[in-house]
Amino acid sequence: MSDVTKINGRPLKPSTLMMGHGYDPVLSEGSLKQPLFLTSTFAFPSAADGKRHFEGITGKRPGGADGLVYSRFNAPNQEILEDRLSIWDGAEDALSFSSGMSAICVLLLTYASQGDVIVHSGPLYAATEGFVAKWLSKFGVSYIDFPAGATREEIDAVLAQGKAKAAEQGGKVCMVYLESPGNPTNALVDVQAVRAAVDAAGLECPIAIDNTFLGPLWQRPLEHGADIVVYSLTKYVGGHSDLVAGSVAGAKKWMDPVRMLRNTMGGICDPNTAWMLCRSLETVELRMQRAGENAEKVCAFLAQHPKVEGLGYLGMIKDARQQDIYDRHCLGAGSTFSLLLKGGEAECFRFLDNLKIAKLAVSLGGTETLASHPASMTHLSVPDERKAALGIGDNLIRISIGIEDADDLIADFEQALEQV
Ligand SMILES: *Cc1c(COP(=O)(O)O)cnc(C)c1O
């Protein structure tokens, strides 16, 4: 049975391809599901094949290995996963990693050299911001950032500053790194404007974007001018809060150097996790749709509640600029949002401690609803002025809606609000 990707010339949709793409049962005793390949190394059919495979791995011959060599480089379960991940974002190539952070760190290390400047949107996931500011700075790499909602003119100005800084340091702007929406406020980045600004500035560096919050369903950044899309697969793609993994995807010319560094450092995800992620990809569309519908109903309830001051939900944007970015980039509002209560930490803690269905935990994108208090948890170490600038107050709760029954969730939030 060959890998069917089209019927009567019409390309099959990702949700169909997730059931079989990249795997041929005939090669594995007819096993309908892919076996788990627990092996560190692969036997070569001949010495000449071994040589050819190594020429691909070491970059002596372009195009990468045409056969498997060693499981730090790649292996069957991970290759199937990577084939399927590419489909969702319309990418030529994808690389899997043992965590979102290992994907992000290897990506940044691939492109940054001494003296270079990384231009990034703010806020970023705290560990990403930390890697750029604390670790890359040790090697003479600096950064400059712009706020998520920045206009074309503001982005132009920051790119010009980045170029000047890089020239001073004897380097270049090596990457524009975005995260949209930002966590936990859901502020969106205008990726189309960033693309236009980077081109106008004559920069040849890639634009990368962390698409963990809305991808792969509700935002397709490669169609809006990004070159590389980054995921913590731990969140919506894994979707069951039972694994940690990450990925990067994009054109082969951007992925090949990242693959070379992953070959050297390791950090590819393990076969069991790759297998679990293939299972998760079969339902990612169903799960994200249901969670999105639930979030819409829950937010409609919360928005009119007298103890609620506001919502940071992409389905109820108040700002015209943000709405414009949303309309041009997003296909849905997703299911992670911030809830602002009237009051402060005490009111939030009472609410959180009284939830009966929603679990009190960080992370997001799982089948179950989670709630947390960023100011005292994920963003505890962020200085107060920066928290204020990012809009992370003591009265902000972050909620990731799962796939439970919406009425049950509303009943839970209603009774917890009564306790506030
Ligand atoms: C969780 C997360 C990460 C880090 O991913 P891990 O899988 O935990 O390493 C990066 N970016 C965003 C937006 C995240 O939510």
PDBQT file of the ligand as one rigid body, heavy atoms in Angstrom, charges set to zero:
ROOT
HETATM    1  C1  LIG A 501       5.579  25.427  27.113  1.00  0.00    +0.000 C 
HETATM    2  C2  LIG A 501       6.070  26.398  26.140  1.00  0.00    +0.000 A 
HETATM    3  C3  LIG A 501       7.397  26.363  25.691  1.00  0.00    +0.000 A 
HETATM    4  C4  LIG A 501       8.408  25.375  26.212  1.00  0.00    +0.000 C 
HETATM    5  O1  LIG A 501       8.094  24.085  25.864  1.00  0.00    +0.000 OA
HETATM    6  P1  LIG A 501       8.525  22.787  26.704  1.00  0.00    +0.000 P 
HETATM    7  O2  LIG A 501       7.936  21.678  25.932  1.00  0.00    +0.000 OA
HETATM    8  O3  LIG A 501       7.967  22.941  28.084  1.00  0.00    +0.000 OA
HETATM    9  O4  LIG A 501      10.023  22.787  26.729  1.00  0.00    +0.000 OA
HETATM   10  C5  LIG A 501       7.782  27.285  24.728  1.00  0.00    +0.000 A 
HETATM   11  N1  LIG A 501       6.915  28.207  24.257  1.00  0.00    +0.000 NA
HETATM   12  C6  LIG A 501       5.644  28.292  24.679  1.00  0.00    +0.000 A 
HETATM   13  C7  LIG A 501       4.745  29.327  24.118  1.00  0.00    +0.000 C 
HETATM   14  C8  LIG A 501       5.181  27.392  25.632  1.00  0.00    +0.000 A 
HETATM   15  O5  LIG A 501       3.912  27.495  26.060  1.00  0.00    +0.000 OA
ENDROOT
TORSDOF 0
